Amino acid sequence: MAAARDSAIAHDLDDVRVVDLLHLAPGALNAILEEETEVWRSSLDWDFRSSAGLVRHFHDVRALSGAALLVGGTPAGYSYHVSEEHKGLIGDLFLMRRFNSPARQMLLLRAVLDQLVAVPGVSRIESQLMMLDAPRLADLPMRRYVHVFPRLFLELNLRSFNLPPSAAARGFTISNWSESRHDEAAAMLADAYRDHIDSDINDQYRSPAGARRFLGNIIQYPGCGSFFRPGSFIALSTHSGAVVGLSLSSLIAPDVGHITQLCVAPSVRARGLGYELLRRSLEALARAGCRSASLTVTAANASALQLYERAGFLRRASFSAHVWEGF
């Protein structure tokens, strides 16, 4: 059986090459990005056009690091990455349907991992590739160094939204997000995720400085949709005035919202604040005409998953976060 499987993989990789993205001419990714945009729309109700536009722009000006997979000389897929200080981040990986296979996905993933390992100073690589088919651990490149974290994509129908306010969430002042509270929110975020599984997935959660960059990315860039200020809230302790919770949302399509971040300080957990922040974000999205809202959650985060399911979220898709470290 193993020999037959190896033979099938070898055949699947016939006439396949991986090249640096810099070797592709401007416009060579257009057909791939058009198909990827349609896949994001059909599978997740996600308008990928802004993200595709950025990929297209940076590739065409020769400023995108990554690899492309060619089948018979035709561009069939791509993956790009960024790096800063000690960490590399694989931003995306996608293969067109007619060329797609697990073996080809792993070949492309291996290429970008090799590129990142060669970057001086990089000792950790993170990815959350929602278009990657769930690979077997044994098939993952550099499997000695990889940690896999199953994650879920959840969705809520907002057409009949009717969550009641929390009677338990007392002692808090909730208002719309304000940049004046950015640093305080980042410090609270780092405190909330201390020793949490999500800080194993994204090391920006481990320090106030990293959390500040994380919040800035959510607000400024389209990777998680277009920031939706009317549906983004911050909670202060009525007693101390300290930031104790936040819920940030975005629009991933004109009529689809997304909860990009929800957390509360450890000192105020189990008092209904997380529910109330989530409820207000969802209410604002529904009021703005969104027909649905989505979010992602780590499958092992039982308390968060329980909250989302209690609010009515259902599972639409699953994917994995991967972290390579110690290589």
Stockholm file with secondary structure:
# STOCKHOLM 1.0

chainA/1-327         MAAARDSAIAHDLDDVRVVDLLHLAPGALNAILEEETEVWRSSLDWDFRSSAGLVRHFHDVRALSGAALLVGGTPAGYSYHVSEEHKGLIGDLFLMRRFNSPARQMLLLRAVLDQLVAVPGVSRIESQLMMLDAPRLADLPMRRYVHVFPRLFLELNLRSFNLPPSAAARGFTISNWSESRHDEAAAMLADAYRDHIDSDINDQYRSPAGARRFLGNIIQYPGCGSFFRPGSFIALSTHSGAVVGLSLSSLIAPDVGHITQLCVAPSVRARGLGYELLRRSLEALARAGCRSASLTVTAANASALQLYERAGFLRRASFSAHVWEGF
#=GR chainA/1-327 SS CHHHHHHHHHHHTTTEEEEEGGGSCTTTTHHHHHHHHHHHHHHHCCCCHHHHHHHHHHHHTTCCEEEEEEETTEEEEEEEEEEETTEEEEEEEEECGGGCCHHHHHHHHHHHHHHHHTSTTCCEEEEECTTSCCCCGGGSTTGGGEEEEEEEEEEEECTTCCCCCCSSCCSEEEEECCGGGHHHHHHHHHHHTTTCHHHHHCGGGGSHHHHHHHHHHHHHSGGGCEECGGGCEEEEETTTCCEEEEEEEEEEETTEEEEEEEEECGGGTTSSHHHHHHHHHHHHHHHTTCSEEEEEEETTCHHHHHHHHHHTCEEEEEEEEEEEECC
#=GC SS_cons         CHHHHHHHHHHHTTTEEEEEGGGSCTTTTHHHHHHHHHHHHHHHCCCCHHHHHHHHHHHHTTCCEEEEEEETTEEEEEEEEEEETTEEEEEEEEECGGGCCHHHHHHHHHHHHHHHHTSTTCCEEEEECTTSCCCCGGGSTTGGGEEEEEEEEEEEECTTCCCCCCSSCCSEEEEECCGGGHHHHHHHHHHHTTTCHHHHHCGGGGSHHHHHHHHHHHHHSGGGCEECGGGCEEEEETTTCCEEEEEEEEEEETTEEEEEEEEECGGGTTSSHHHHHHHHHHHHHHHTTCSEEEEEEETTCHHHHHHHHHHTCEEEEEEEEEEEECC
//
